[in-house]
Each structure stands twice: as C-alpha cells, then as structure tokens.
Amino acid sequence: MSFQEYIDIAQQFFDNLVDRASDDELFAGGYLRGHFDLAVGYAQVNGEEVSVEQLNEDIEKSLVKAYRNGELTEEDKTHVVDIWEQVKKLTV
C-alpha cells in the first residue's frame, strides 16, 4: 500500500466514525486524527519519502509524548488506543 493510499483510507475511516461511533470514540477519533494529520503534514512539508510503517511510528511517538504530558485520562487513552489499532489494521 502506498503512502497516499494509506492516508486516503485512514481519512475515510475517520470520516466514517461520525456515522457509527459513540461520543467517546468520536472524541478519540478526532484526537487521533489530529496526530495523524500532523504527522502526514510534517512528512509532506519536509518532502520526505515516508513509508506507512514510518508514518505509524511517528504517530505512535507523538501519542506517547501526549500520554506522558497527561493530555488524556486513562479512559480516553483506552479509546484512542482502540481506534489507533483499527487504523493500523487498514494496511493489512
């Protein structure tokens, strides 16, 4: 799967959450989408050739930093991790 295909599929996944997700999942999806879009934006602005795996690693580093900074409650963190696992499975 190409970088752009992954971005397109992931963005569609986030868009589809609106129709089916609980309020907690919507929050988690929006929060995660922010991290996702930021990582994509950095890669595009820097003109880097980034693999899907590298993008996922960058997002996970960003999430870990946010967790350490106390940005989420444990409950919210659980929802973010669950949504993130679903997004990563889109590459399979």
DOTILO-197490 format. One line per 5 residues: number of its first residue (from 1); their letters; for each residue x, y negated, z of C-alpha. Coordinates in steps of 0.1 Angstrom, whole numbers, plus 5000, padded with zeros to 4 digits. Layout:
<nodes>
NUM) A) X:Y:Z  ...
</nodes>
This chain:
<nodes>
1) MSFQE) 5000:5000:5000  5014:4966:4991  5017:4937:5015  4989:4918:4997  4966:4948:4996
6) YIDIA) 4970:4952:5034  4963:4916:5040  4931:4917:5019  4919:4949:5036  4926:4936:5070
11) QQFFD) 4909:4903:5064  4878:4922:5051  4879:4943:5083  4879:4912:5104  4851:4897:5084
16) NLVDR) 4830:4929:5088  4834:4928:5126  4808:4899:5126  4781:4923:5115  4788:4952:5138
21) ASDDE) 4809:4942:5168  4799:4934:5204  4807:4900:5218  4839:4914:5234  4850:4930:5202
26) LFAGG) 4843:4897:5183  4865:4878:5207  4892:4905:5204  4890:4905:5166  4892:4867:5164
31) YLRGH) 4921:4866:5188  4939:4894:5169  4931:4877:5135  4949:4846:5148  4981:4866:5155
36) FDLAV) 4977:4885:5122  4972:4853:5101  5001:4836:5119  5025:4865:5111  5013:4865:5075
41) GYAQV) 5017:4828:5072  5053:4829:5086  5062:4856:5061  5047:4836:5032  5062:4803:5041
46) NGEEV) 5096:4818:5046  5093:4836:5012  5102:4869:5029  5096:4902:5013  5079:4918:5043
51) SVEQL) 5067:4954:5044  5034:4963:5060  5054:4980:5088  5075:4949:5094  5043:4928:5095
56) NEDIE) 5028:4951:5121  5059:4950:5142  5059:4912:5141  5023:4911:5151  5029:4935:5180
61) KSLVK) 5058:4914:5192  5035:4884:5192  5009:4903:5211  5034:4915:5237  5046:4879:5242
66) AYRNG) 5010:4868:5246  5003:4895:5271  5034:4886:5291  5023:4850:5292  4990:4860:5307
71) ELTEE) 4968:4849:5278  4943:4877:5282  4926:4895:5310  4931:4933:5312  4896:4939:5298
76) DKTHV) 4903:4916:5269  4937:4932:5263  4920:4966:5261  4896:4953:5234  4925:4937:5215
81) VDIWE) 4945:4969:5215  4915:4989:5204  4908:4965:5174  4946:4965:5166  4947:5003:5164
86) QVKKL) 4918:5002:5140  4935:4976:5118  4968:4997:5117  4948:5027:5106  4938:5008:5075
91) TV) 4972:5015:5060  4966:5053:5060
</nodes>
